[in-house]
Each structure stands twice: as C-alpha cells, then as structure tokens.
Amino acid sequence: MYAQLCKRLSEEAPNFDPPDGPCTFNRLLLSKCQDEFERRRRASEIWDGSEGSALSAEQEEERAAAKRKMVGNLRFIGELGKLEIIHESILHRCIQQLLEKRRSRPMVDLAEDLECLCQIMKTCGKVLDKPKAKNLMDQYFERMYQLSSNMELLSRVRFMLQDVLDLRAANWVPRKVAQVDGPRTIRQVREEAAHDLGVYIPPPSSHGPPRSSGPISPLAGVSSFFPQPGGNRTGMEDVFMGAVTLGTGPGVISSQPDKYGYDSNGFGGGVSGGGSYRPRQQQGNKHFNNQNYNRQQQNNQYNQQQNYSNIANKDLPPRFKKMFSHSSGGGSSSSDGEVSLRPAASSMMLKPKTPGVLPQSALGQQGNDHHIHSSLPLAPQPQPPNQKPTPPLMHKDPPILIKQASMEKSKANRNKGPSREEWLRRVKNLSEQLMKEQSLDDTVESYRSLKLPERLTAEAAQVIINLLLTQEESNRELGSQLLERLRSEGLMNVDRLFDGVKQVLGRLDDLVTDVPRVKSHMAGILGHLIASGTLPLADVAEPLEGGQHFPLFLLILQTLHKLLGKSNLTQTFNESKVNLLNLLPESDRTKEKLADLLEDRELSFLFPLLRIQSDLWRALIADPTPHAFYKYIKDTLDPEHHTAPGFINALMTVLVKYIVQETTLAAGADPTTIPEKMVTEREQELLAKFKPVLQAFLHDHLPLQVTAIYALQVFTYTNNFPKGMLLRWFVNLYDLEIVEEDAFLTWKEDLSQDYPGKGKALFQVNQWLTWLQETEEDDEEDEGDA
C-alpha cells in the first residue's frame, strides 16, 4: 500500500527539480532508501561487534526491533522495484551487497543479510528474473544454493533460502498458504475418521445409481474419495491416489484399458484415461461438460453389464479370478500361492458398517454430481441368481472413531488452560492483594508464578493501570513500582507495557465520569514510570500529539518536576526532543500561549527563550536603531544563548516582521500582488541597515543560517506567502552575504518536518536555487582549472 502511495506521489506531486532529471519526490525517496539500506549495514556491524559480550534484555529488544525494521524496509524497497519506482540496477546492487563475501566475517553472521535477501527476492524476484538479467540471476541463485546447504547457517535461514529457490523453480508462483487449524465440526471429525481409515465403501445414496451386491474389488472403495475433475475435490486426492500406482514388473496389475474399455483390474476406464494417477499439474481442464460425461458414464455401465461374465472369466488376472470365484465365502489367500488383496476374515475392516454415520461430503458428490463416481469408477455388477449379497469390505466402525475423536477433543479442551478472562481476573486479584498487603516482593513472585502468556501482557498492564486510577496516591505509587519491577525483571516487555498504556489512554475520557481527576492520576502513574526509566518521555508524548487528552502532558511534566528536579527534568526533556507546541490544542498552538501555560505551571525553565521573541519585539519598537537593538541583546541575554536555535529563530522573525511592516506589508498593501520597485528597494535598504546585527550571530555558523532560513519560511507561511516575498528575501540575504550559498542548498536538501510550508516554499525558489547550485559548481571547476 505504501509503495502504491509512493507511485501516486511520484506521478502527481509537484516537481521542484529540472524537467530533464528525476522528479523531486523520486529523488528524495531514493535518497531515503539508500540511507536506510546503509543504516542496516551500520546497525549490523554495531551488533556484530558486541557479540563477544552478552547482550542485556533491553539490548536484545532493540536488536530485534532493528531487525524487524530492517526486513520491512527491504520489503518496501522490493515493492518499489515492482512498481518501477526504483530502477532494476539499484535492486541488483542491493542483492549483490547482501550476497557479498567478507573474509573477516563468519558465515553465521550472514544470517540477517540473507534474511533480507530472501525478503527482497520474494517481493521483486519475478520482476528481476528477465532474459537480459539471466546471467546475474543464475549467479545469485547458485550462491544461494550453496548457502542453503551450508550447515554453519541456522536452519531457519537455510529453509528460507530453499523456499526462494523453490519459488523460482515454480516460475515465481507461490504455494498456497495452509489453512490454520481451528475448531472442527462433526462432519470434519467424520471425514478425518474416514481419512484415517484409508479406504471405504460409501453408503447407498438415494440420489445415485443403485449399487450391486456382486463381487467388489478390494480397491473399489478408494473411488469414493476421488471426485472426477468436474466434482468437488477433498484435498486428499494426492495422498490416496499415490497408493494406487503399483509400479511395473512381474505380478503387478496393469492399468491399461483392454478391448472392452476396462483396465486389467476389472475397473471401467471412464474419462480418466484408464484410472492411472497423474499429478495435478497434468490433469488438464477440470471443468468439462457434465452432460457429456454423464452420458459416457451410462454407456460404460451398459457395456460393463454386457461384458461382465467375459471379464470375470477370461480377462482378469488369476488373483482376481480366484477372488471372484470365492465371492460368497472369501478368504485372504489362495491355494496356488496367489496373494489376494482382500483382508483376512479377522480384520477390523470387515466389521459391519453402521448405516448413515459417514458424512455425505466424504462421497465427493453433491446434488447433480451423483453421476460422477471417481477417477477409478466401480462398475455396477449384475447380481448372479441364488447368491447371497456379498458383505461390504474395508470398513472400520465410524461411531468408535467419532467417539474417540470426541474424547480427544474433550481432553484437549481440558488441557487448554484458563481463558483470557480468567487470566485477567487473576492479574486483577494480584493487584488488589498488593493494595491490601502492601508487599511488593510477594506480588512480583506471585505474578512470576502465574506464568501469564506473552500475548496477554498488554491487557494485564491495562488491568493494573485501570485499578490504580481508582486508588489513592500512595497505592498509585506502589502500583507504579509494581510495573517498574515487572519490566526490570523481564516479566513484562516494554512494548507490551506501552501498548497497555495506550489502551488506557484510548478510553481515558470515558473514565472522567467515574474518576473526575483521572488525568491527574494518570499523569502521576506515567510520571513515575518515566522517572524510573521504564518508559521514554518521547514515547509517552506520541499518543498525546495534536492536543489529545490536554493538559495530560503538562501534568506529567509537573510530576517529573517534583520527582527529578529542574536540572534533571531539563536534561530529560531536551534529550526527548519533544515539540511541546504539537502537544497543544490547535487553537492554543502559539508560542505566547505556550509561554503562559508553562508560567502558570512553574515550568518556564524548560524554555528560557520562549518569551525572548516578544521581548525583542518590544525593544525594537521602542528604539528601531541597529545599535540600540544589539545593545539590548547583549545586556539582557545570557551569552550561552547567543548560539541557541531558539534565539536565532526569534531574532530573524522579529527583524523580518519589522522590515516588511515598514515596507512591502505596510497597512493597506496587497500581499497578492508584487510590490512596486520603490517599496522593494526600501525593504532592501532596511535589511542592509540591520545586516551587522544578523552577521554578529550568523557569521561562520552554517546551522544557524539554516535556522534563519526556516524562520523566514515559517513567517511567509503564516502570512499566506505574499507574492514574490520569499524569493526576494533569498536574493537579498545572498547578495548582502548574510546567508551563504551552502546554507541555502542545505535547506533545500533538508527533510525536516518541524517547520510548515516547506513544499510551497521550495516551489517558489526552486529555479533560483538551481541557478545558485550551477553557479557554485562552475566556480569550483574554475578553481580546479586554475
């Protein structure tokens, strides 16, 4: 789905690059794919370098997560290749790197690369396997074949390689996925019983032709399992039909039809070509005309009745003549040494069949398909006079099998263990016991002995947190310590714990009626989990973006302030790189409103520069001379903040706002039209006037210059991109040597999503940036020639 989305974007997204080159979206996408592929190798080398020392549980989790992401990225790259977004040559280079031999690297360390290789081959191997690339593909698969038999590799990896080899051998047609076992119906139990029996004679059907009680071949019972190509297949044809082919040689019964249309076993050939088994790939068209087939079946039955005596007396092998001659009494062997296929009289297969217990579906017939018998049809034989009916052969007592299956099913249900509700009830009882006895160690041990399935740990965390929300503060702290202990002792995975937290957050608003201060209680629980390092602050902020459950995140920060203090909270907050503006409701998403909220909750120390923009604006309006403005900054702002991105952002925003309000965006100006030349010249003069102030903080600081460009971008975005303003300012900043060309080009290539309006801004200045890049390249060539 994501690859198809990228396909749409590559076709419809605006292009900011030259027309003769790749579109902007494709270029950025290819760059990102390359970064992810190279990051895979770097991550692999990091983990390989730590093989000598045992990894902790947390490191194992990180490694597993990195591996899942790596395999997923490779699959995504393969899907892009299938849609021809990524060129085949790039995919070939990826495959070659994954198969690359390195002497210093043990064979066992290739496992992750080979897993990625299998993923990309399964995804886009069919696209790459073209005649022009046959030599390359043959080399790849020769190498994969050698690796698949290398016993140094894990069995799982060798089987994955073998699966890909089989996939190519099958012309890239995947095998059908096996159905997942689940609860079975009585019909399925009966069919399984019939399957275990091997062969049986189906009961008489009121819809089908009457069955004779004359001599029956011991293999005739097989026919009921195998519907003709027009009938319903049971899925077990290959298993049973494989036993029918007896091979060749002396004493082996031939399956070739004779002059009467029967094979040498005495069975009618029907439409199956003598009844011989063929693989599914060779069976031809399964959907033929049932009417013609039914007509042919009637003709076969008529011929069988006319020629029965001749067949029984002249054309059958001696073993079957012996059987037919003893059809009334029967036996397991003959006097001349011939071995009969009929079982001994004491065999369990000769037990009488209980009528009506075998499923109708086992016949392979439904409705009008009752005319179709099988690929080895049993010819209806005439009943000789004065002869008792021959009892059915090859039967096992189905009721016994069904009873056994039912007993096994009941036993399986008893061994299934507690239900989901029972597990969660036990977890809740443990938590309530903790609240009463206040014994954390005993509760942890009780949880350990509970042996809760991993799949239920997220719901267990949800149950514990839901209970804590209704408790007093001391119990909430104790419950938080329980979650910390479960996480630290490996009894609860951090991902599962966080899933439980998100489930509680999903219904937090519904709990307000029962627990009025539910957000404050939730903030206390999450604050303790973050302070102990159980959950990262950035992860907790993720489900709260867009103002969800506001002001929960501010309450969490207040809890952390009490637990950690100012300095530790500041460090934790800065390391999380949380954008606090994105956690506010959309109507309050301004720096001024954020400053008020932080001040009310005594958290202003987290953003010491948050009010600097309003302070700078007041100082500039009070005395709009560059000297006074620069002096105010030096006198009031701590020097350590002079290189802070927040200060540069505020400084650039204030100066741009002041200059355009005095010139191109003055009262009464139309932002949808290009200003007059005299007005734009006045704008350039004011910018040149404040050039020393900007250069004092931006000179030789490329990252800060990029920050200044972003501040200009956001200002134009908030003012609906006044016509020509962004391009005009880019040119003036470059001509006045306030911002260097490298900063402009870095801004162009940067993929940061922290600042709105980047796409439209690129569209307005893309042509100028292309000129700037070409000019820089020409200058470098001239310097090289000199």
C-alpha positions, 0 to 999 in steps of 0.5 A: 500500500505504501509503495502504491502511495509512493507511485501516486506521489511520484506521478502527481506531486509537484516537481521542484527539480529540472524537467530533464532529471528525476522528479523531486519526490523520486529523488528524495525517496531514493535518497531515503532508501539508500540511507536506510539500506546503509543504516542496516549495514551500520546497525549490523556491524554495531551488533556484530561487534558486541557479540563477544559480550552478552547482550542485556534484555533491553539490548536484545529488544532493540536488536530485534526491533532493528531487525524487524525494521530492517526486513520491512524496509527491504520489503518496501524497497522490493515493492518499489522495484515492482512498481518501477519506482526504483530502477532494476540496477539499484535492486541488483546492487542491493542483492549483490551487497547482501550476497557479498563475501567478507573474509573477516566475517563468519558465515553465521553472521550472514544470517540477517543479510540473507534474511533480507535477501530472501525478503527482497527476492520474494517481493521483486524476484519475478520482476528481476528474473528477465532474459537480459538479467539471466546471467546475474540471476543464475549467479545469485541463485547458485550462491544461494544454493550453496548457502542453503546447504551450508550447515554453519547457517541456522536452519531457519535461514537455510529453509528460507533460502530453499523456499526462494529457490523453490519459488523460482523453480515454480516460475515465481508462483507461490504455494498456497498458504495452509489453512490454520487449524481451528475448531472442527465440526462433526462432519470434519471429525467424520471425514478425518475418521474416514481419512484415517481409515484409508479406504471405504465403501460409501453408503447407498445414496438415494440420489445415485445409481443403485449399487450391486451386491456382486463381487467388489474389488478390494480397491473399489472403495478408494473411488469414493474419495476421488471426485472426477475433475468436474466434482468437488475435490477433498484435498486428499486426492494426492495422498490416496491416489499415490497408493494406487500406482503399483509400479511395473514388473512381474505380478503387478496389475496393469492399468491399461484399458483392454478391448472392452474399455476396462483396465486389467483390474476389472475397473471401467476406464471412464474419462480418466484415461484408464484410472492411472494417477497423474499429478495435478499439474497434468490433469488438464481442464477440470471443468468439462461438460457434465452432460457429456460425461454423464452420458459416457458414464451410462454407456460404460455401465451398459457395456460393463453389464454386457461384458461382465461374465467375459471379464470375470472369466477370461480377462482378469488376472488369476488373483482376481479370478480366484477372488471372484470365484470365492465371492460368497465365502472369501478368504485372504489367500489362495491355494496356488500361492496367489496373494489376494488383496482382500483382508483376512476374515479377522480384520477390523475392516470387515466389521459391519458398517453402521448405516448413515454415520459417514458424512455425505461430503466424504462421497465427493458428490453433491446434488447433480454430481451423483453421476460422477463416481471417481477417477477409478469408477466401480462398475455396477455388477449384475447380481448372479441368481441364488447368491447371497449379497456379498458383505461390504469390505474395508470398513472400520466402525465410524461411531468408535472413531467419532467417539474417540475423536470426541474424547480427544477433543474433550481432553484437549479442551481440558488441557487448554488452560484458563481463558483470557478472562480468567487470566485477567481476573487473576492479574486483577486479584494480584493487584488488589492483594498488593493494595491490601498487603502492601508487599511488593516482593510477594506480588512480583513472585506471585505474578512470576508464578502465574506464568501469564502468556506473552500475548496477554501482557498488554491487557494485564498492564491495562488491568493494573493501570485501570485499578490504580486510577481508582486508588489513592496516591500512595497505592498509585505509587506502589502500583507504579513500582509494581510495573517498574519491577515487572519490566526490570525483571523481564516479566513484562516487555516494554512494548507490551507495557506501552501498548497497555498504556495506550489502551488506557489512554484510548478510553481515558475520557470515558473514565472522567465520569467515574474518576473526575481527576483521572488525568491527574492520576494518570499523569502521576502513574506515567510520571513515575514510570518515566522517572524510573526509566521504564518508559521514554518521555518521547514515547509517552508524548506520541499518543498525546500529539495534536492536543489529545487528552490536554493538559495530560502532558503538562501534568506529567511534566509537573510530576517529573518536576517534583520527582527529578528536579529542574536540572534533571527534568531539563536534561530529560526533556531536551534529550526527548526532543519533544515539540511541546507546541504539537502537544497543544490544542490547535487553537492554543498552538502559539508560542505566547500561549505556550509561554503562559501555560508553562508560567502558570505551571512553574515550568518556564525553565524548560524554555528560557527563550520562549518569551525572548521573541516578544521581548525583542519585539518590544525593544525594537519598537521602542528604539528601531536603531541597529545599535540600540537593538544589539545593545539590548541583546547583549545586556539582557541575554545570557551569552550561552544563548547567543548560539541557541536555535531558539534565539536565532529563530526569534531574532530573524522573525522579529527583524523580518516582521519589522522590515516588511511592516515598514515596507512591502506589508505596510497597512493597506498593501496587497500581499497578492500582488508584487510590490512596486520597485520603490517599496522593494528597494526600501525593504532592501535598504532596511535589511542592509541597515540591520545586516551587522546585527544578523552577521554578529550571530550568523557569521561562520555558523552554517546551522544557524543560517539554516535556522534563519532560513526556516524562520523566514519560511515559517513567517511567509507561511503564516502570512499566506506567502505574499507574492514574490516575498520569499524569493526576494528575501533569498536574493537579498540575504545572498547578495548582502552575504548574510546567508551563504550559498551552502546554507541555502542548498542545505535547506533545500536538501533538508527533510525536516518536518518541524517547520510548515510550508516547506513544499510551497516554499521550495516551489517558489525558489526552486529555479533560483536555487538551481541557478545558485547550485550551477553557479557554485559548481562552475566556480569550483571547476574554475578553481580546479582549472586554475 
